[in-house]
Amino acid sequence: MSICRENLMVHQEKYDKYAIFANGGKQYQAIEGKTVAIEKIDGETGDKFEINTILFRKLAEDLFEIGQPLVKGTITATIVKQMKEPKVIVFKFKRRKKVRVKNGHRQPKTIIRIDSIA
């Protein structure tokens, strides 16, 4: 009895130019042309803005900058959409006390498209 195994290849994209930026206490990867869902920022659909909190930037194959704490430069982005995440149900319950509290929460998000990394 013989077992035939296929070679499974995992395709991992390699980007020569990208940056890591901070927004709302979280870190995100910025790649030119990609969209990213970040914490809510003020603005309308189509508005352009700049992100100055760059923590890391890779410019070429072996050329990169690490911020201490930030890297000088900007990321230019466009707001694609303002939306809310799916609802999260919060249910608090205390047994034998007739205490039941049900709440829901929808976190606001902003979808942005990265235009350029400078």
C-alpha positions in Angstrom: 0.0 0.0 0.0 1.4 3.3 -1.0 0.4 6.7 0.2 0.5 9.6 -2.2 1.2 13.0 -0.7 1.0 16.2 -2.5 3.6 18.9 -1.9 1.7 21.8 -0.3 3.2 25.1 -1.1 2.4 28.2 1.0 2.5 31.3 -1.1 3.9 34.2 0.9 3.9 37.6 -0.8 7.1 39.6 -0.4 6.8 43.4 -0.3 9.8 45.6 -0.9 8.2 48.7 0.5 5.9 48.8 3.5 5.5 50.6 6.9 4.1 49.8 10.3 2.1 52.6 11.9 0.1 53.1 15.1 -3.5 54.2 15.5 -5.8 53.8 18.5 -3.3 51.8 20.5 -2.9 49.2 17.7 -0.3 48.7 15.0 -1.1 48.2 11.3 0.9 47.4 8.2 0.7 49.9 5.4 1.4 48.7 1.8 0.8 51.0 -1.1 -2.6 50.3 -2.8 -3.9 48.1 0.0 -7.0 48.8 2.2 -6.8 48.7 6.1 -9.6 48.8 8.7 -8.5 51.0 11.5 -10.0 52.7 14.6 -12.5 55.4 13.7 -11.1 58.7 12.5 -13.1 61.8 11.7 -13.7 62.5 8.0 -15.9 61.8 5.0 -15.6 59.2 2.3 -12.9 60.4 -0.2 -11.0 62.6 2.3 -7.2 62.4 2.2 -5.1 62.6 5.3 -1.6 61.9 6.6 -0.4 59.5 9.2 2.7 60.6 11.1 3.0 57.9 13.7 5.3 55.6 11.7 7.1 53.0 13.9 9.0 51.0 11.1 9.6 51.5 7.4 11.1 49.2 4.9 12.2 51.0 1.7 14.1 48.3 -0.3 15.3 44.7 0.0 17.8 45.4 2.7 17.1 49.1 3.6 14.9 49.8 6.5 14.4 52.3 9.4 13.3 51.5 12.9 11.8 54.4 14.9 13.1 55.5 18.3 10.2 56.0 19.0 9.0 57.3 15.5 10.4 57.4 12.0 10.3 60.8 10.2 8.0 60.7 7.3 4.3 60.4 6.4 1.8 57.9 5.0 -0.8 59.4 2.7 -4.2 57.6 2.8 -7.8 58.1 1.6 -10.9 57.2 3.5 -12.9 54.6 1.6 -15.7 53.9 4.1 -17.0 54.6 7.6 -18.7 51.6 9.1 -19.4 49.6 12.3 -18.2 46.1 13.2 -20.8 43.3 13.9 -22.6 43.6 17.1 -21.1 42.0 20.3 -23.6 40.9 22.9 -22.6 41.5 26.5 -24.7 39.4 29.0 -24.2 39.8 32.7 -25.8 37.2 35.0 -25.7 36.5 38.7 -27.3 33.3 39.8 -30.0 33.2 42.4 -30.2 37.0 42.5 -32.5 37.7 39.6 -29.9 39.9 38.0 -29.7 39.7 34.2 -28.3 42.5 32.1 -28.1 42.3 28.3 -26.2 45.0 26.3 -25.0 45.2 22.7 -22.0 47.1 21.3 -20.9 47.9 17.7 -17.4 49.3 17.4 -17.0 52.0 14.7 -14.3 51.4 12.1 -12.8 53.4 9.2 -11.6 51.6 6.0 -8.7 53.5 4.4 -6.6 52.9 1.3 -2.9 53.6 1.5 -1.8 55.9 -1.3 1.9 56.5 -0.7 4.6 55.9 1.9 7.1 58.7 2.1 
